[in-house]
Amino acid sequence: MSEFKLPHVDDLTTNSKLPGQLTENFKVTENVIKDIEGRLEILEKKNKQDSDFDNHLYD
């Protein structure tokens, strides 16, 4: 039976790449969050416009 080994134990280059990979992942995550916030802002504006329109119909 073979023993399970983690890649970073035998290959130290994996460890040296980790900070860069984490930074890259953080930037991607940050961009996704900004995109979601932008879409939410658009939806909030649309909902307000719809609400204003509905209010004018029933005035």
mmCIF file of the N, C-alpha and C atoms, coordinates in Angstrom:
data_MODEL
# 
_entry.id   MODEL 
# 
loop_
_atom_site.group_PDB 
_atom_site.id 
_atom_site.type_symbol 
_atom_site.label_atom_id 
_atom_site.label_alt_id 
_atom_site.label_comp_id 
_atom_site.label_asym_id 
_atom_site.label_entity_id 
_atom_site.label_seq_id 
_atom_site.pdbx_PDB_ins_code 
_atom_site.Cartn_x 
_atom_site.Cartn_y 
_atom_site.Cartn_z 
_atom_site.occupancy 
_atom_site.B_iso_or_equiv 
_atom_site.pdbx_formal_charge 
_atom_site.auth_seq_id 
_atom_site.auth_comp_id 
_atom_site.auth_asym_id 
_atom_site.auth_atom_id 
_atom_site.pdbx_PDB_model_num 
ATOM 1   N N  . MET A 1 1  ? 0.856   -1.170 0.000   1.00 0.00 ? 1  MET A N  1 
ATOM 2   C CA . MET A 1 1  ? 0.000   0.000  0.000   1.00 0.00 ? 1  MET A CA 1 
ATOM 3   C C  . MET A 1 1  ? 0.903   1.235  0.000   1.00 0.00 ? 1  MET A C  1 
ATOM 4   N N  . SER A 1 2  ? 0.617   2.184  -0.914  1.00 0.00 ? 2  SER A N  1 
ATOM 5   C CA . SER A 1 2  ? 1.450   3.381  -0.987  1.00 0.00 ? 2  SER A CA 1 
ATOM 6   C C  . SER A 1 2  ? 0.970   4.420  0.023   1.00 0.00 ? 2  SER A C  1 
ATOM 7   N N  . GLU A 1 3  ? 1.914   5.150  0.526   1.00 0.00 ? 3  GLU A N  1 
ATOM 8   C CA . GLU A 1 3  ? 1.605   6.179  1.504   1.00 0.00 ? 3  GLU A CA 1 
ATOM 9   C C  . GLU A 1 3  ? 1.253   7.478  0.776   1.00 0.00 ? 3  GLU A C  1 
ATOM 10  N N  . PHE A 1 4  ? 0.215   8.132  1.226   1.00 0.00 ? 4  PHE A N  1 
ATOM 11  C CA . PHE A 1 4  ? -0.208  9.398  0.624   1.00 0.00 ? 4  PHE A CA 1 
ATOM 12  C C  . PHE A 1 4  ? 0.777   10.486 1.011   1.00 0.00 ? 4  PHE A C  1 
ATOM 13  N N  . LYS A 1 5  ? 1.264   11.235 0.006   1.00 0.00 ? 5  LYS A N  1 
ATOM 14  C CA . LYS A 1 5  ? 2.189   12.333 0.279   1.00 0.00 ? 5  LYS A CA 1 
ATOM 15  C C  . LYS A 1 5  ? 1.635   13.607 -0.328  1.00 0.00 ? 5  LYS A C  1 
ATOM 16  N N  . LEU A 1 6  ? 1.741   14.680 0.406   1.00 0.00 ? 6  LEU A N  1 
ATOM 17  C CA . LEU A 1 6  ? 1.320   15.972 -0.096  1.00 0.00 ? 6  LEU A CA 1 
ATOM 18  C C  . LEU A 1 6  ? 2.383   16.519 -1.044  1.00 0.00 ? 6  LEU A C  1 
ATOM 19  N N  . PRO A 1 7  ? 1.969   17.153 -2.149  1.00 0.00 ? 7  PRO A N  1 
ATOM 20  C CA . PRO A 1 7  ? 2.945   17.625 -3.124  1.00 0.00 ? 7  PRO A CA 1 
ATOM 21  C C  . PRO A 1 7  ? 3.910   18.669 -2.578  1.00 0.00 ? 7  PRO A C  1 
ATOM 22  N N  . HIS A 1 8  ? 3.458   19.501 -1.652  1.00 0.00 ? 8  HIS A N  1 
ATOM 23  C CA . HIS A 1 8  ? 4.340   20.547 -1.151  1.00 0.00 ? 8  HIS A CA 1 
ATOM 24  C C  . HIS A 1 8  ? 5.447   20.024 -0.241  1.00 0.00 ? 8  HIS A C  1 
ATOM 25  N N  . VAL A 1 9  ? 5.335   18.780 0.196   1.00 0.00 ? 9  VAL A N  1 
ATOM 26  C CA . VAL A 1 9  ? 6.367   18.220 1.059   1.00 0.00 ? 9  VAL A CA 1 
ATOM 27  C C  . VAL A 1 9  ? 7.595   17.854 0.225   1.00 0.00 ? 9  VAL A C  1 
ATOM 28  N N  . ASP A 1 10 ? 7.387   17.254 -0.937  1.00 0.00 ? 10 ASP A N  1 
ATOM 29  C CA . ASP A 1 10 ? 8.492   16.824 -1.778  1.00 0.00 ? 10 ASP A CA 1 
ATOM 30  C C  . ASP A 1 10 ? 8.954   17.904 -2.743  1.00 0.00 ? 10 ASP A C  1 
ATOM 31  N N  . ASP A 1 11 ? 8.059   18.787 -3.156  1.00 0.00 ? 11 ASP A N  1 
ATOM 32  C CA . ASP A 1 11 ? 8.378   19.786 -4.164  1.00 0.00 ? 11 ASP A CA 1 
ATOM 33  C C  . ASP A 1 11 ? 8.300   21.179 -3.542  1.00 0.00 ? 11 ASP A C  1 
ATOM 34  N N  . LEU A 1 12 ? 9.444   21.709 -3.153  1.00 0.00 ? 12 LEU A N  1 
ATOM 35  C CA . LEU A 1 12 ? 9.457   23.004 -2.482  1.00 0.00 ? 12 LEU A CA 1 
ATOM 36  C C  . LEU A 1 12 ? 9.111   24.154 -3.422  1.00 0.00 ? 12 LEU A C  1 
ATOM 37  N N  . THR A 1 13 ? 9.178   23.936 -4.744  1.00 0.00 ? 13 THR A N  1 
ATOM 38  C CA . THR A 1 13 ? 8.793   25.001 -5.670  1.00 0.00 ? 13 THR A CA 1 
ATOM 39  C C  . THR A 1 13 ? 7.313   25.290 -5.541  1.00 0.00 ? 13 THR A C  1 
ATOM 40  N N  . THR A 1 14 ? 6.521   24.299 -5.163  1.00 0.00 ? 14 THR A N  1 
ATOM 41  C CA . THR A 1 14 ? 5.095   24.521 -4.950  1.00 0.00 ? 14 THR A CA 1 
ATOM 42  C C  . THR A 1 14 ? 4.905   25.523 -3.820  1.00 0.00 ? 14 THR A C  1 
ATOM 43  N N  . ASN A 1 15 ? 5.684   25.369 -2.759  1.00 0.00 ? 15 ASN A N  1 
ATOM 44  C CA . ASN A 1 15 ? 5.596   26.308 -1.634  1.00 0.00 ? 15 ASN A CA 1 
ATOM 45  C C  . ASN A 1 15 ? 5.992   27.713 -2.058  1.00 0.00 ? 15 ASN A C  1 
ATOM 46  N N  . SER A 1 16 ? 6.988   27.841 -2.910  1.00 0.00 ? 16 SER A N  1 
ATOM 47  C CA . SER A 1 16 ? 7.449   29.169 -3.305  1.00 0.00 ? 16 SER A CA 1 
ATOM 48  C C  . SER A 1 16 ? 6.441   29.861 -4.207  1.00 0.00 ? 16 SER A C  1 
ATOM 49  N N  . LYS A 1 17 ? 5.598   29.099 -4.888  1.00 0.00 ? 17 LYS A N  1 
ATOM 50  C CA . LYS A 1 17 ? 4.585   29.672 -5.777  1.00 0.00 ? 17 LYS A CA 1 
ATOM 51  C C  . LYS A 1 17 ? 3.303   30.040 -5.022  1.00 0.00 ? 17 LYS A C  1 
ATOM 52  N N  . LEU A 1 18 ? 3.142   29.519 -3.836  1.00 0.00 ? 18 LEU A N  1 
ATOM 53  C CA . LEU A 1 18 ? 1.902   29.693 -3.096  1.00 0.00 ? 18 LEU A CA 1 
ATOM 54  C C  . LEU A 1 18 ? 1.525   31.152 -2.845  1.00 0.00 ? 18 LEU A C  1 
ATOM 55  N N  . PRO A 1 19 ? 2.423   32.029 -2.395  1.00 0.00 ? 19 PRO A N  1 
ATOM 56  C CA . PRO A 1 19 ? 2.015   33.430 -2.171  1.00 0.00 ? 19 PRO A CA 1 
ATOM 57  C C  . PRO A 1 19 ? 1.476   34.095 -3.441  1.00 0.00 ? 19 PRO A C  1 
ATOM 58  N N  . GLY A 1 20 ? 2.121   33.835 -4.570  1.00 0.00 ? 20 GLY A N  1 
ATOM 59  C CA . GLY A 1 20 ? 1.640   34.401 -5.830  1.00 0.00 ? 20 GLY A CA 1 
ATOM 60  C C  . GLY A 1 20 ? 0.281   33.859 -6.215  1.00 0.00 ? 20 GLY A C  1 
ATOM 61  N N  . GLN A 1 21 ? 0.084   32.571 -5.988  1.00 0.00 ? 21 GLN A N  1 
ATOM 62  C CA . GLN A 1 21 ? -1.209  31.958 -6.302  1.00 0.00 ? 21 GLN A CA 1 
ATOM 63  C C  . GLN A 1 21 ? -2.299  32.514 -5.401  1.00 0.00 ? 21 GLN A C  1 
ATOM 64  N N  . LEU A 1 22 ? -1.978  32.714 -4.133  1.00 0.00 ? 22 LEU A N  1 
ATOM 65  C CA . LEU A 1 22 ? -2.964  33.268 -3.203  1.00 0.00 ? 22 LEU A CA 1 
ATOM 66  C C  . LEU A 1 22 ? -3.324  34.692 -3.600  1.00 0.00 ? 22 LEU A C  1 
ATOM 67  N N  . THR A 1 23 ? -2.326  35.479 -3.999  1.00 0.00 ? 23 THR A N  1 
ATOM 68  C CA . THR A 1 23 ? -2.577  36.857 -4.432  1.00 0.00 ? 23 THR A CA 1 
ATOM 69  C C  . THR A 1 23 ? -3.454  36.861 -5.669  1.00 0.00 ? 23 THR A C  1 
ATOM 70  N N  . GLU A 1 24 ? -3.140  35.980 -6.609  1.00 0.00 ? 24 GLU A N  1 
ATOM 71  C CA . GLU A 1 24 ? -3.932  35.889 -7.837  1.00 0.00 ? 24 GLU A CA 1 
ATOM 72  C C  . GLU A 1 24 ? -5.367  35.485 -7.517  1.00 0.00 ? 24 GLU A C  1 
ATOM 73  N N  . ASN A 1 25 ? -5.541  34.507 -6.647  1.00 0.00 ? 25 ASN A N  1 
ATOM 74  C CA . ASN A 1 25 ? -6.882  34.076 -6.250  1.00 0.00 ? 25 ASN A CA 1 
ATOM 75  C C  . ASN A 1 25 ? -7.636  35.204 -5.560  1.00 0.00 ? 25 ASN A C  1 
ATOM 76  N N  . PHE A 1 26 ? -6.936  35.966 -4.731  1.00 0.00 ? 26 PHE A N  1 
ATOM 77  C CA . PHE A 1 26 ? -7.574  37.076 -4.032  1.00 0.00 ? 26 PHE A CA 1 
ATOM 78  C C  . PHE A 1 26 ? -8.055  38.124 -5.029  1.00 0.00 ? 26 PHE A C  1 
ATOM 79  N N  . LYS A 1 27 ? -7.226  38.424 -6.037  1.00 0.00 ? 27 LYS A N  1 
ATOM 80  C CA . LYS A 1 27 ? -7.608  39.420 -7.036  1.00 0.00 ? 27 LYS A CA 1 
ATOM 81  C C  . LYS A 1 27 ? -8.831  38.961 -7.821  1.00 0.00 ? 27 LYS A C  1 
ATOM 82  N N  . VAL A 1 28 ? -8.869  37.695 -8.182  1.00 0.00 ? 28 VAL A N  1 
ATOM 83  C CA . VAL A 1 28 ? -10.022 37.163 -8.909  1.00 0.00 ? 28 VAL A CA 1 
ATOM 84  C C  . VAL A 1 28 ? -11.267 37.251 -8.035  1.00 0.00 ? 28 VAL A C  1 
ATOM 85  N N  . THR A 1 29 ? -11.146 36.858 -6.780  1.00 0.00 ? 29 THR A N  1 
ATOM 86  C CA . THR A 1 29 ? -12.274 36.916 -5.849  1.00 0.00 ? 29 THR A CA 1 
ATOM 87  C C  . THR A 1 29 ? -12.746 38.352 -5.673  1.00 0.00 ? 29 THR A C  1 
ATOM 88  N N  . GLU A 1 30 ? -11.810 39.284 -5.549  1.00 0.00 ? 30 GLU A N  1 
ATOM 89  C CA . GLU A 1 30 ? -12.148 40.692 -5.393  1.00 0.00 ? 30 GLU A CA 1 
ATOM 90  C C  . GLU A 1 30 ? -12.904 41.205 -6.630  1.00 0.00 ? 30 GLU A C  1 
ATOM 91  N N  . ASN A 1 31 ? -12.463 40.804 -7.825  1.00 0.00 ? 31 ASN A N  1 
ATOM 92  C CA . ASN A 1 31 ? -13.140 41.223 -9.054  1.00 0.00 ? 31 ASN A CA 1 
ATOM 93  C C  . ASN A 1 31 ? -14.552 40.658 -9.145  1.00 0.00 ? 31 ASN A C  1 
ATOM 94  N N  . VAL A 1 32 ? -14.729 39.420 -8.710  1.00 0.00 ? 32 VAL A N  1 
ATOM 95  C CA . VAL A 1 32 ? -16.062 38.812 -8.729  1.00 0.00 ? 32 VAL A CA 1 
ATOM 96  C C  . VAL A 1 32 ? -16.983 39.561 -7.764  1.00 0.00 ? 32 VAL A C  1 
ATOM 97  N N  . ILE A 1 33 ? -16.476 39.897 -6.590  1.00 0.00 ? 33 ILE A N  1 
ATOM 98  C CA . ILE A 1 33 ? -17.281 40.635 -5.604  1.00 0.00 ? 33 ILE A CA 1 
ATOM 99  C C  . ILE A 1 33 ? -17.676 41.997 -6.159  1.00 0.00 ? 33 ILE A C  1 
ATOM 100 N N  . LYS A 1 34 ? -16.724 42.697 -6.802  1.00 0.00 ? 34 LYS A N  1 
ATOM 101 C CA . LYS A 1 34 ? -17.036 44.001 -7.395  1.00 0.00 ? 34 LYS A CA 1 
ATOM 102 C C  . LYS A 1 34 ? -18.101 43.861 -8.481  1.00 0.00 ? 34 LYS A C  1 
ATOM 103 N N  . ASP A 1 35 ? -18.009 42.807 -9.282  1.00 0.00 ? 35 ASP A N  1 
ATOM 104 C CA . ASP A 1 35 ? -18.992 42.567 -10.332 1.00 0.00 ? 35 ASP A CA 1 
ATOM 105 C C  . ASP A 1 35 ? -20.381 42.327 -9.727  1.00 0.00 ? 35 ASP A C  1 
ATOM 106 N N  . ILE A 1 36 ? -20.436 41.521 -8.689  1.00 0.00 ? 36 ILE A N  1 
ATOM 107 C CA . ILE A 1 36 ? -21.717 41.241 -8.026  1.00 0.00 ? 36 ILE A CA 1 
ATOM 108 C C  . ILE A 1 36 ? -22.291 42.516 -7.424  1.00 0.00 ? 36 ILE A C  1 
ATOM 109 N N  . GLU A 1 37 ? -21.440 43.325 -6.783  1.00 0.00 ? 37 GLU A N  1 
ATOM 110 C CA . GLU A 1 37 ? -21.912 44.587 -6.199  1.00 0.00 ? 37 GLU A CA 1 
ATOM 111 C C  . GLU A 1 37 ? -22.466 45.508 -7.285  1.00 0.00 ? 37 GLU A C  1 
ATOM 112 N N  . GLY A 1 38 ? -21.806 45.545 -8.435  1.00 0.00 ? 38 GLY A N  1 
ATOM 113 C CA . GLY A 1 38 ? -22.282 46.365 -9.549  1.00 0.00 ? 38 GLY A CA 1 
ATOM 114 C C  . GLY A 1 38 ? -23.632 45.893 -10.053 1.00 0.00 ? 38 GLY A C  1 
ATOM 115 N N  . ARG A 1 39 ? -23.791 44.589 -10.162 1.00 0.00 ? 39 ARG A N  1 
ATOM 116 C CA . ARG A 1 39 ? -25.076 44.036 -10.614 1.00 0.00 ? 39 ARG A CA 1 
ATOM 117 C C  . ARG A 1 39 ? -26.175 44.300 -9.597  1.00 0.00 ? 39 ARG A C  1 
ATOM 118 N N  . LEU A 1 40 ? -25.854 44.205 -8.319  1.00 0.00 ? 40 LEU A N  1 
ATOM 119 C CA . LEU A 1 40 ? -26.845 44.495 -7.282  1.00 0.00 ? 40 LEU A CA 1 
ATOM 120 C C  . LEU A 1 40 ? -27.272 45.956 -7.331  1.00 0.00 ? 40 LEU A C  1 
ATOM 121 N N  . GLU A 1 41 ? -26.314 46.829 -7.579  1.00 0.00 ? 41 GLU A N  1 
ATOM 122 C CA . GLU A 1 41 ? -26.613 48.257 -7.681  1.00 0.00 ? 41 GLU A CA 1 
ATOM 123 C C  . GLU A 1 41 ? -27.575 48.514 -8.846  1.00 0.00 ? 41 GLU A C  1 
ATOM 124 N N  . ILE A 1 42 ? -27.339 47.864 -9.973  1.00 0.00 ? 42 ILE A N  1 
ATOM 125 C CA . ILE A 1 42 ? -28.228 48.001 -11.138 1.00 0.00 ? 42 ILE A CA 1 
ATOM 126 C C  . ILE A 1 42 ? -29.632 47.495 -10.797 1.00 0.00 ? 42 ILE A C  1 
ATOM 127 N N  . LEU A 1 43 ? -29.699 46.350 -10.117 1.00 0.00 ? 43 LEU A N  1 
ATOM 128 C CA . LEU A 1 43 ? -30.999 45.793 -9.733  1.00 0.00 ? 43 LEU A CA 1 
ATOM 129 C C  . LEU A 1 43 ? -31.736 46.705 -8.759  1.00 0.00 ? 43 LEU A C  1 
ATOM 130 N N  . GLU A 1 44 ? -31.000 47.290 -7.816  1.00 0.00 ? 44 GLU A N  1 
ATOM 131 C CA . GLU A 1 44 ? -31.626 48.200 -6.857  1.00 0.00 ? 44 GLU A CA 1 
ATOM 132 C C  . GLU A 1 44 ? -32.201 49.423 -7.571  1.00 0.00 ? 44 GLU A C  1 
ATOM 133 N N  . LYS A 1 45 ? -31.464 49.968 -8.535  1.00 0.00 ? 45 LYS A N  1 
ATOM 134 C CA . LYS A 1 45 ? -31.961 51.118 -9.301  1.00 0.00 ? 45 LYS A CA 1 
ATOM 135 C C  . LYS A 1 45 ? -33.210 50.736 -10.089 1.00 0.00 ? 45 LYS A C  1 
ATOM 136 N N  . LYS A 1 46 ? -33.187 49.549 -10.700 1.00 0.00 ? 46 LYS A N  1 
ATOM 137 C CA . LYS A 1 46 ? -34.338 49.084 -11.478 1.00 0.00 ? 46 LYS A CA 1 
ATOM 138 C C  . LYS A 1 46 ? -35.554 48.874 -10.573 1.00 0.00 ? 46 LYS A C  1 
ATOM 139 N N  . ASN A 1 47 ? -35.340 48.277 -9.416  1.00 0.00 ? 47 ASN A N  1 
ATOM 140 C CA . ASN A 1 47 ? -36.442 48.073 -8.481  1.00 0.00 ? 47 ASN A CA 1 
ATOM 141 C C  . ASN A 1 47 ? -37.037 49.401 -8.023  1.00 0.00 ? 47 ASN A C  1 
ATOM 142 N N  . LYS A 1 48 ? -36.171 50.403 -7.797  1.00 0.00 ? 48 LYS A N  1 
ATOM 143 C CA . LYS A 1 48 ? -36.659 51.727 -7.403  1.00 0.00 ? 48 LYS A CA 1 
ATOM 144 C C  . LYS A 1 48 ? -37.464 52.350 -8.540  1.00 0.00 ? 48 LYS A C  1 
ATOM 145 N N  . GLN A 1 49 ? -36.984 52.220 -9.769  1.00 0.00 ? 49 GLN A N  1 
ATOM 146 C CA . GLN A 1 49 ? -37.717 52.748 -10.918 1.00 0.00 ? 49 GLN A CA 1 
ATOM 147 C C  . GLN A 1 49 ? -39.076 52.065 -11.052 1.00 0.00 ? 49 GLN A C  1 
ATOM 148 N N  . ASP A 1 50 ? -39.090 50.745 -10.882 1.00 0.00 ? 50 ASP A N  1 
ATOM 149 C CA . ASP A 1 50 ? -40.350 49.993 -10.963 1.00 0.00 ? 50 ASP A CA 1 
ATOM 150 C C  . ASP A 1 50 ? -41.307 50.435 -9.855  1.00 0.00 ? 50 ASP A C  1 
ATOM 151 N N  . SER A 1 51 ? -40.769 50.622 -8.657  1.00 0.00 ? 51 SER A N  1 
ATOM 152 C CA . SER A 1 51 ? -41.590 51.044 -7.531  1.00 0.00 ? 51 SER A CA 1 
ATOM 153 C C  . SER A 1 51 ? -42.158 52.443 -7.776  1.00 0.00 ? 51 SER A C  1 
ATOM 154 N N  . ASP A 1 52 ? -41.317 53.339 -8.275  1.00 0.00 ? 52 ASP A N  1 
ATOM 155 C CA . ASP A 1 52 ? -41.778 54.695 -8.593  1.00 0.00 ? 52 ASP A CA 1 
ATOM 156 C C  . ASP A 1 52 ? -42.867 54.656 -9.662  1.00 0.00 ? 52 ASP A C  1 
ATOM 157 N N  . PHE A 1 53 ? -42.688 53.801 -10.656 1.00 0.00 ? 53 PHE A N  1 
ATOM 158 C CA . PHE A 1 53 ? -43.676 53.664 -11.715 1.00 0.00 ? 53 PHE A CA 1 
ATOM 159 C C  . PHE A 1 53 ? -45.000 53.155 -11.157 1.00 0.00 ? 53 PHE A C  1 
ATOM 160 N N  . ASP A 1 54 ? -44.919 52.130 -10.299 1.00 0.00 ? 54 ASP A N  1 
ATOM 161 C CA . ASP A 1 54 ? -46.127 51.581 -9.673  1.00 0.00 ? 54 ASP A CA 1 
ATOM 162 C C  . ASP A 1 54 ? -46.845 52.649 -8.834  1.00 0.00 ? 54 ASP A C  1 
ATOM 163 N N  . ASN A 1 55 ? -46.086 53.452 -8.118  1.00 0.00 ? 55 ASN A N  1 
ATOM 164 C CA . ASN A 1 55 ? -46.677 54.496 -7.287  1.00 0.00 ? 55 ASN A CA 1 
ATOM 165 C C  . ASN A 1 55 ? -47.426 55.524 -8.144  1.00 0.00 ? 55 ASN A C  1 
ATOM 166 N N  . HIS A 1 56 ? -46.893 55.834 -9.302  1.00 0.00 ? 56 HIS A N  1 
ATOM 167 C CA . HIS A 1 56 ? -47.556 56.799 -10.195 1.00 0.00 ? 56 HIS A CA 1 
ATOM 168 C C  . HIS A 1 56 ? -48.844 56.211 -10.759 1.00 0.00 ? 56 HIS A C  1 
ATOM 169 N N  . LEU A 1 57 ? -48.888 54.901 -10.944 1.00 0.00 ? 57 LEU A N  1 
ATOM 170 C CA . LEU A 1 57 ? -50.097 54.260 -11.470 1.00 0.00 ? 57 LEU A CA 1 
ATOM 171 C C  . LEU A 1 57 ? -51.239 54.342 -10.477 1.00 0.00 ? 57 LEU A C  1 
ATOM 172 N N  . TYR A 1 58 ? -50.927 54.249 -9.182  1.00 0.00 ? 58 TYR A N  1 
ATOM 173 C CA . TYR A 1 58 ? -51.976 54.189 -8.172  1.00 0.00 ? 58 TYR A CA 1 
ATOM 174 C C  . TYR A 1 58 ? -52.216 55.511 -7.459  1.00 0.00 ? 58 TYR A C  1 
ATOM 175 N N  . ASP A 1 59 ? -51.599 56.595 -7.940  1.00 0.00 ? 59 ASP A N  1 
ATOM 176 C CA . ASP A 1 59 ? -51.825 57.914 -7.319  1.00 0.00 ? 59 ASP A CA 1 
ATOM 177 C C  . ASP A 1 59 ? -53.145 58.493 -7.760  1.00 0.00 ? 59 ASP A C  1 
# 
